[in-house]
């Protein structure tokens, strides 16, 4: 994905004891395709190492209205892409071509610099199919910001699940609910896809220092207060939170250790150094990033 700064407010009010903040995303357009941006917001910039969260869709893929993000650069972060329906073709400057489908995960680490594109393929995602998913950005630890770029894909059958009493949790990254994903981030990021049946209850453990729930569908209750789909519920550190449902609900649990210092974000660049971001801007404008093989419609630097 690609972004520019948002001025959307975070929604606040009287919250249950274990809830720190509620963020209600606003709709953004990323070139003919609408997303809902939960992070960063005015009141909350990060959750653990996560500095960005977009919900893509749900939208019906039609000719001329599909996801079509041209090659663009990144530094200092890893992107985590996870789909609930549809498919996306990822291409990057390492020569990777990877189609992601529901339940799988793409993990691209930019390090010192990478370029990539994300498009719905007319062959893999025919007109009329729904595209629905999320993309998150995880800031790299300072010591790894200038590391080598890389790409990983894990299919849905490789990601562990824990289920019982009306709850199923797929562990996409990190360790939670007694399960460990093959995707182990250098900053201990945790990301899990949780589905709850009507009448189910689930305790969110306090083992993850900084965490939030993004409600994808349905409704959940915390201490008797209801939360609706499309909301980011930031939880208080150290609190054990009990979720309850009266109808089917699906959500993402995300978080991890807080960042080892502040991060600067400009367009698609994340760094602990403003000077490094300025250098990346100059490099992209001058064509010094490696190209994406087979995809030469690069996005221009904003303002150029």
N, C-alpha and C positions, 0 to 999 in steps of 0.2 A: 504494500500500500504506500501511499504518498500523502503528505499532509502539510497544512499550514496552521499557525497558531489559532486557537479558538478562544472566544471571549464568553462562552456559555457559562452561566452560573451553575454552581452545585446546589441541589435542593436540600434544604435543612429543615429542622423542626424538632418536635419532641420525639425522640427515638427510644426504643427499648434499651434496657440497661447495657446489653452487650453490643449494641450498634453504635459506631462512632459517627457515621456520616452516610447520607443517601445522595447519590448522584444520578440525576435523570438526564441521559444524553439527548442532544439535539441532532437533527438530521443534517448531514453534510453531503455535498456533491463532489465526487472525485473524477469528474470527466464523464458525465452522463450516467453515472451509477451512484445511487444513494447509499450512504452508510450512516450508522449511529455511533457517535464517538463518545465513549465513557471516560477515557483517559487520553491526554491530561485534561483536567478541568480547572476552573478558577480556584476552587477550595481544596482540590486534591490532585497533586501532580503525579504521584507514584503510589503503587502498592507493592511493597517489597522491592524487587528489582524491576518490576513492570512499569514502563513509562508511557505505554500507549495501548489502547484497546478499542478496536472497531468491530461493530456488528455489520456484516454484509448481508443485505436482504432481510427477510425472505423476499425474493422477487422472481417473477417469471422471466426466464431467458427468452428474449425475442430478438429477431434480426435487427441490428442497429442499437440494441439497448443492453447488451451483455457487458460483463466486466472486461475492461480493455485498458489495463494499466501498462503503458509503454515503458521501455527500459528506463530505469532511474537508479541513482546511486544510494548507498548506505555506508556509514562508518560507525564503529563503536557499539554495535548492538547485535542481538540475534532476533530474527523474526520467527514467530510461532504461528503457523496457519493450521486451522482446524475447521473442517466442514461438517455440517449437519445434513445437507443435501446438495446435489449437483457435483460439479467437478471444475478444477482450475488447472491450467497448464502453466507450470513454472519453468522459466528459462533464465540462466544466469551467465555471468562472464567467466565462470569456471568451465563452461560447456555443458552444464547440467540441463537436462530436459526431464521433467518429472510431472506426471499428472496426479493430483491429489483428489481422493474421493472420501466420502463420509467415514468418520471414525479413524482415519489415518492422520498423521502429523507430518508437516514439513518444518524443518528447523534449519534456517539459514543464518550462519554467523558471518557478519560483515568484517569484523576486525578492522584492519587498516584500509579496507575498501573493497566493495563488490557492487556490481550492477545487476539488476534482474528485471524481468517483466512478469506480469500475471494476467492471463487472459482466459476467458472461457472458450473452449474449442467447439466449433459448430459440429464436429464429428462426435465428441465425447458428451457434449451438453446440447442436445437438439432443442429446437424452438419449442417452448411450452413447458420445459422442465424448470423446476424451482432451484435457484441458487441461494444457499443459506449457510453462513459460517461466521467465524471470527478470526481476526488476526491481532496478535499482541506483539509488542516489542519489549525485549528484555535488555536493559543496559548491561554492558559487560563490566566486570571488575576493572578498576583502573589498570592493573598489571596486565590485563589481556586486551585492552582497547586496540592495540596496534598488532594483534596477532594475525595469523594467516586466515584468510576467509575459507569457509567450508560449507558443505550442505549435507544434511541427513534427511532421510525419509524412513518412517516406520509405518507399516501397514496396520490396519485395524486389528488384524489377527496377532500382532506382536505386542499390543498394549494390554497390560493385565487389567482384569476386572474383579471387583469384590461385590457380591450381591447377597441379599437376604432381607426378609421382612419388608418387602415392597420397595427396596432401594437397590439401585445398581450404580456403581461408581467405576468409571474407566479412568485409570491413572495415565495421563498423557505425558506428564513430565514430573520428575522427582519422586518422592516417597510420601504416601499418605494412605490412611485406612489399612495399614499393614501390607501394602503392595508397593513395588518399585517399578517404575517405567524403565525401559532400556535407554530412554532419553534422560540423561543426567547432566544438568547444566552446571557450569563452573561456579555459578552463584547460588546453587541450591534452589532454583525456581521450582515451584510446585504448581501443577495445572491438572485439574480433574473435571471430567464430564459426569455430572450426577443426574440420574433420573429417579423421580419419586412417584409412587403410585398413590391414589387417593387413600387417605387415612394413615399414611406412613409417617414415621418420625426418624430423625437423624441427628446425632450429635456431631457437630463440627469440632474436632479436637483443637486444643490450643498449642499443639506442637509446632505449627507454622507461626513464626513470630509476627508477621504482618500479612494480613489476608483479607480477601473480599469475595463476595458472591455476585456473579452477574447472572440475573434471572433471564433465561432465554425464552421460556414459555411457561404458561400456567401462573400459579400464585402460591406463595408460601407464607406461613405465619411464624413470627418470632415473638415469644412472650405475648401472644394474643394479637399482635399487630400484623396486618397483612401487607405484603409487598407484591407488586405486579411485575409482569414481564417488561424487559427493557430498562430495568433499574440496576445500578451497581450499589451493593450494600457493603460498606466498609465496616469490618468488625473490629472491636477493641482488642488490643493485644492481651493475651493471657486468659481471655474469657472463653468458656465452653458454651457454645451456642447450640440450642436445640431447635431444629426446623420441624414444622408440622404442615401437612397438606390435607386439603379436602377434595382436591382434584389433581389430575396428573400435572407434574411440574418438572422442568428441566433447567439445569443451571451449571455454570462453570465456577469452580473454586480455584482461585489463583492467589499467589503470594510467595513469600520467602523472606530471607534475611533483607533488612533495609540496605540501601545502597551505601557504599563506602565513600560517601561524599556527594555533593550536589552534581547534577548533570545539566548541561546546556543542550537544548534541542532547537534546531533550525531546519525546516523542511524535513529531509530524511536523514539528517546527520545528528548523532548523539555523541557527546564527548564531555569529559571533565574539564576540557580546555576550550575556551572561546577561540583562541588562536588556531587550534586544530580544525575547528569548524570553518574558519575563514580560509584555511588552506584547502580544505575539501571543496568549498565553493569554487575557488579558483581552478582546482584540478578538473572539476566537472565542466566548467565553462570552457576550459582550454582543451577538452577532449583527452585528458590524461588518464581517465579511468579505462580499464579494459572493456572492450565492447561485448555485447551479448550475441554470440553466434546465431545467425538465422533470424535476428530481430533487431533491425537498425533504426527503428522509429523512436529515437531517444527523446525523453521529456527535456525541455529547456530548463535552465536554472530560473527560478521565479524572478521576475523583474527584468529578464533579458529579452 
